Amino acid sequence: MTKVRQLDGIKYIDMTDEGELTHRQIGQKLGESIGDDVEGSLKAHFADVDMDNAKALKIFYILWKKADELFPKYLDELKGVAEGSGQDFEKIVRFSFEEELYNLENTESEGYSPKHCSSLSLKTKDGIVLAHNEDWDLDLLPYVLKAKPKNEPKFLCVSYAGQSPGQILGLNEYGMAFGANSVETDISFNGLSKGYILRSLLEAKNMEHAINLTVKKPRNMGANTLIVDGKTQEMAKFEWAQEAYRIILGDDYLFHTNNFTTEDLAKYDIWEEEGFETFEDCARYKAFRHLLNKIGKHPSLADAMRIMRSHRGKPDSICKHRVPSEDMDIRTVCCAIVNPAKGIMYFSPGNPCRKKFRGIVL
């Protein structure tokens, strides 16, 4: 039986009592559990979208065909979401390419803002942890899902209603965990979609496997992905653009925001809307540096929580609050911190400075 709990307005769906499920079944049960939220996400996303934009439609069908060739099981999962929620399948598939199509579809868009999420990996006295603050401006509701796909690892993840599992953060029973941040780059439409790459990371067996899943070429757009291995206590930051990528390894910690930090990838990064010249000028980057320099030699989970609750450099802080005067009303939607070796996620709905973290065991 699928269990649904409320976490301060965000639904936590546990399907593990159902045993192993096909991707279609996972999608169906997910759609049934969060049908109203799926409907709300689609309404929010498509509110200002020109559904008849000929260019966007042409590109959408190219992206759909590519996804069907490379990730048919994930499209089958989205088909299940459509069936379970009673929503239009084509709209849900279109929503799965949200970032690729944003500027083409959105009639009032002035560019896809990169001022979004913040991620941290930190070696603590209790093992490596990965933390992620999810920032966004649309009224999309996240969900937390625990499920066991047939012949694949059990996973625990955070994503947006109407989208595939793992779009925000994920953890699986192999001890692999990841969190992803958008990077504003030029967009091509010939490669792999960021959303489907992230979905595939829920199957990662180890760091090498995660690298192979993440840096397949070509890709449609840029992103930063922080990945940790709870078994080996390894951490790595993957920065990828359409044709290029870099892997940065860390010892004690790594962090990233929404810009590339390697010189050769910086040329792919679009800086104009940021108002600064290099990633080191980013307020959240400066905050991470300052806060990590202040913690002791033996960091704890509590240190990671404090960092993710930080308002240093506000309004563009790690824990971000609404600033109605800004064009895009971006704020922290939720925070998740995972200890992959212990198989546990600490989840805070909304701003973590205002909420307690709740433990969810994989």
N, C-alpha and C positions, 0 to 999 in steps of 0.2 A: 504494500500500500504506500502511495506517495504521501508524504507528510509536508504540510505547509505551515510555517510559523511566521509571525510578524516580528520584525526587528525595527521598532519605531518607524513603521510605515514602509519598510523594505521587506519583501518576502524572501524567506529562506526555504528552498524546496529540497527535500531529502528523498531521493528515489532509491536508495540503496536496499531497502526492504523488498524491492521488486526484483532483485537479482540483476543479472546481466540483461541489458536492453539493447535493441538495435538503435541506430541513430534516428530512424523514423519514430520509434516509440519514445525515445527521450524527447524529441521535439513535440510530439503530441501531448505527452504528459506535462511538459513545460508550458505549452500553449494553454492547456486546460487550467493549469494552476495560476497563471498570471495573465489571463485573457484581457481583463480590463486594463492592465498596465501596458500590454502590447498595443491595444487600441489607442491608448493615450500617447504612447511614444510615436506611433505612426502619424497621429493628428498633429503633434508638436513638430515633427520633422517636416511633414509635407505642407504645413500651413502656408508657407511662402514659396512653394515650389511650383514652377511652371511644368506641369506634367506632360504638356504637348511640345516641349522644346525639342525640336527635331535633332539638333546636335547631341543633346544629352541622351535622347532615346537611342540614337545610333550607337553611341559609345556604351551605353548600358547593355545593349544586346551583345556587343563584343565582349564586355567583361563577363556577362552571364555565360556565354559560350566557353570562355576560357576556364571559368570556375567549374563548369560542368565536365570539362575534359580532365581537369586536375584534381578536383575535390568533390566528386559526385556524392559521396556519403554525407558531406556537410550540407550540400544543397538538399539532400533527402531529409536531413535534420530540420532545416528551415521549412521544408514542405510540411513536416509534422507540426511545427509551430503554427503554421497557417491553418492547418486542419483543426488543431486543438483550440485555437483562439477564435476561429471563425473569421479570420482576416484574409485579405487577398494575397495569394502567394507571390504574385509579381511585385506587389508593393514591398513585401518583406525582403525579397531578393534585392530590390532596388535600394532598400534601406541598408542592406549589407555592404553596399559600396558607398556609404555615407560620405566619407572623406574624399574619395575620388571624384564624385559627382557634385560635391557641395557648391562650388562656384558656378557650375554649368546650370544647375537646377534652381538655385536659390535666386529669386528675382530681385532681392534687396541686398545681396551679398557684396561686400567690398573686399573680400579676401578671407581666407580661412585663418582665423587667429591662432597663433602658436602658443598663446599664453595659457597653457592648460596644466597638465599634471606634473607631479614630482615623485621621484622614486629613489629609494635608498636600500643598499644592502650593507649589513653591519655584522661583523663577527662579535658575538657577545659571549659572556661566560657560560651561557646555556646553548651555544651553537649559533650558527649563522641565521640571520633573519632577513627577510625582504619586506619592505614597507612601501606602500603606494597611496598617495592622495589623488583621487580622481576629481578633476575640475572640469566643469562644462557649464554652458549657459542656457541650454534648452531644458525644458521641463520633461526630461526623460527619466524614468524610474529604473534604478539598478535592481538586480536580483542576485541572490546567492544560491548556487546550485551544487548539490552533491549527487553524483551519479556514477554508475559503472557500465560503460559501453561494452558490448560483446567483444571479447578477445582484445580488449584495450584496457589500460590502467584506470582504476577508479580515480576520480578527480573531484576537487572542490574549487569553485571559481566564483568570480564576480563579473557580471556583464550587464548590458542594458536590455530591458524588455523589448522583444522584437528582433534581437540580434543573437548570433551564435554564442554559445558559452565561451568564456575566456577572453572577452574583448577588453577587460580592465586588468584582471590579475587571475593567475591560476596556480594550482598546486596539485601534484598527482602522487600516487602511491609509490612511485620510484624515488620520491624525495626531490623531484625537480619542481622549481617554482619560477615564475616570471611576472614582470609587470611592464607595461608598454606605454610610451609617451609619443604623441604626435610631434612631427617636425615639419615645418612648412617648407616644401620644396616644389619645384616644378613637378607636374604629374604627367606620366605617360599612361597609355591605355593598352599596352601590349604585354604586360607582365602579370605577376601574381598580386592579388589584392592583400593589403595589410590585414584585413579582418580574417581571411582564410588562413594566412600564415599563423596568426595568433591562435586560431582554433586548433591548428595542427600541433602547437607546442604543448597542449594538454596530453599528448601522447609521447612526449620526449622521454627517452630511457636514461640518458646521461648527457653530459655537456657536449660531447662530440655529435650526438644525435640532434641535440637542440641547434647546434651551429648549422648542421646540414639542412634542417628544416627552415631555418631563418634566412639563410643567405643564398637560397636558390635564386638564379638570375633568369630573366630580368624581373624587376619588381615595379609596381606602378608608382610608388612614392616613397618618401623617406620616413624613418621612424627610429626611435631609440628603444631598445629592449634590454632590460636588466634581468639576468638569469642566474639562479643559484642552484647548486647541487648539495642537498642536505647530507648525502652519504659521504662525499669527498670533501665537503666544506669549501668547494670552489665557488668563485663568483666571477662573472664576466658581463661586460657591457657591450652589446652589439649595436653599432651605429650603421644604418644602411640607407643608401640612396638608391636610385633606380638601377644603376650599373656598378656601383662601387660599395664596398663595405669595409668596416674595420672592427676588430675585436680587441677590447681593452680589458686586461685581467687585473684583478685587485687582490690585495692581501687582507687588509683590515676593514676596508669599506670601499664602496663605490656609490656614486649618486648621479642622477641626471635629471634634466628638466626637458626643455623642448628645442634644444639646439645641439648641433654636432660640436664635439670638443676636439676632434682631430683636424689638423690643418688641411689635409688633403680632401676631407669631406666638407669643410666649411664653405667651399665654393658652391656646393649644392644648396646651402642653407639660404633662405630668403630672410633678410634682416630688417627690411625697411619698416615693417609695422612694429618691430620690437622697440625702436628708438635707441638702440645701442649698436656698437660696432663689432664686438666679439662676445662670445658666451660668458666671459668673465665679468661683463658688465651687468649680467642678469641678477636681479635682486635675490632670487631663490638660490642661485648658484653661490652667491656671496654668503647667504644665510647658512647653507649647508657647510661651507668651509669654516665659518665662525663657530657654529655649534659643535661640529665634530672635533675641532681643536680644543674645545672646552671640556669634553668628557674625559674620564680617567682612562687608565690602561686596561681596565677590565669592564667594558661597557655591558649594560644590561638591557633587557627588553624595555624596561622603563625609560632608558635613555632614548631608545628608538621612538617610543611613544611621545616623549617630550619634543623631540625634533620635529615629528610630523604635526605637532600642535603649535609650532612656532609661528608667531606673527612678525618676526623680524623682517624689515623691509616692506611692510604693508603699504599700499594695498596688494602689491604683487608678492605676497608672502607664501610660505609653504602651505600653511592653513589659510585658505583664501576665503574672504567673506564678500558678500554682495556689495558692489559699488554702483548704485543705480545711475550715477552720472556718466558712466562709461558706456560706449556704444554697445559692447557685448557684456552682459551681466554675468560674468563668469564667477563661479564660487565652487568650493569643495563640496562634492556630492556625497562622498563617503571616503573612509580610510580603511585599508586592510593591511595587516601585518602577519606574515606567516613564518613559522619555524618549520621548515620542511623536514628536518630530521625527526622532529616529534610529531609531524603530521597534524599541526594545529594552526588555525587561522584566528586572529583577533580582529574583530570587525566592529567598526564604529559608523553608524549611519549619520550622514550630514557632517558638519564640522567636528573633527575629533576633539577640539578644545571644549566643546559643549556636551559631549557624549562619553559614556563609559564604553570601553572595549568589551565585547562579548566573545568568549572562546567557543570555537566550533571545531570539533575533532573530525579529521578525515576518516 
